[in-house]
Amino acid sequence: MSEKVRASHILLMYQGSERSTASRSKQAALEGIQKIKAELDAGGDFAALARQHSDCPSGAQGGDLGAFGRGQMVAAFEQTAFALEPGQVSGVIETPFGYHLIKRTD
């Protein structure tokens, strides 16, 4: 079992999500992240979409979060990141921070 993974993500926050400054509704955030997932599924570039859409400061680096170990991320995010194969992109994941798409990069 891997002790560390490297991943990137795209985060869409909504009003009321943790640390959010977003004004969009939860439904608008969900629809937005589903649209981004469809763009990825059609061959879109993950890093470019992260730079364009992500509400996380990591978006400026194409969503790159670097390497992290178990216990460093919220449970749903961690479980998903560790379950992905390198290069694989998750479905939509909800955490207290909003909706994510996660790409395992290593």
N, C-alpha and C positions, 0 to 999 in steps of 0.2 A: 504494500500500500504506500503510495507516494506521501512524503512528508511535507512537500511544498509544491505549489503550482504557480504558474505565471498566467495571468489573465488580464483581459481588457473588458470594459463594459460600456454600455450606453445606459444612462439613467434618465428617466423622465419623472420628475417630482410632480406633486399636485398639492393644492391647498390642504394643509393639515398633515402632510407627511413630515416625518422627522427632519429637522434642519432645513425645511423648505422655504424658499422665497418665491416659489412659483405661484402664479395666479390662476393656472388652469385647474379645471375640475378633475376629480379622480377618473371620471368617464373619458374626458378629453385626453388625459395622460394614457389611459389604456388604449384608446383608439390610435393615438400617435405612435405608441411603441409597437402596436400590431402592424401599422403601416411601414415602420422602419424594418420590422422583421420580414415583411413581404419584399421590401427592396433588397434585403440581404439574400433572401431565398432566390431572388431573380438575378443574383450575381453582383449586387452592390458591394462596395468596398467598406469593410467594417470601420477602419480608422477614419475614413473620410466622413462617414455617417456619424461617428462619435463626435468628431470636430464640429460638425454642423448642428447636431441635435442634443447632445448630452448636457444635462444640468450639473454634472459633476465636474469639478475642476480638472479631473484627469482627461476630460474631453479634448483639451488643448494638446494633449499628447496622444491623440487617437484613441483615448479610453484606457491607455495602459496603466494598470495598477501595480505593475512589478510583480515580484514573487512574494507569496505569503504562505504561512503555515496554518495548520489547523488551529482554531480558536481565535483567529485574528479578524474574522468577518462574521456578520450575523449568520445564524444557522442556515437559513434557506439559501443564501448566497454561497456559503462555504460548501454545502452539500452538493449543490449544482456544479460549482467550479471543479471540485474534486472528481465528480462523476463523468465529466466530459473528457473526450480524447483530445490530444493536441490538434488544433485547427478546427475543432467542432464548435458550433454556436448553439447556445441553449434556446429553448422556447422562452416565453415571457415569464419572468420570476417576479413576485411581489415581496418586498421587504418593508420594514417601517419607513424606509427612505423614498419609496416609490416603486416604479416598474423598471426592471433591468432586462437587458440582453447581455449575456456573458459569452465571451470567446476565450477559450483556453488557448494560450499561445505557447505553452511549454509544459 
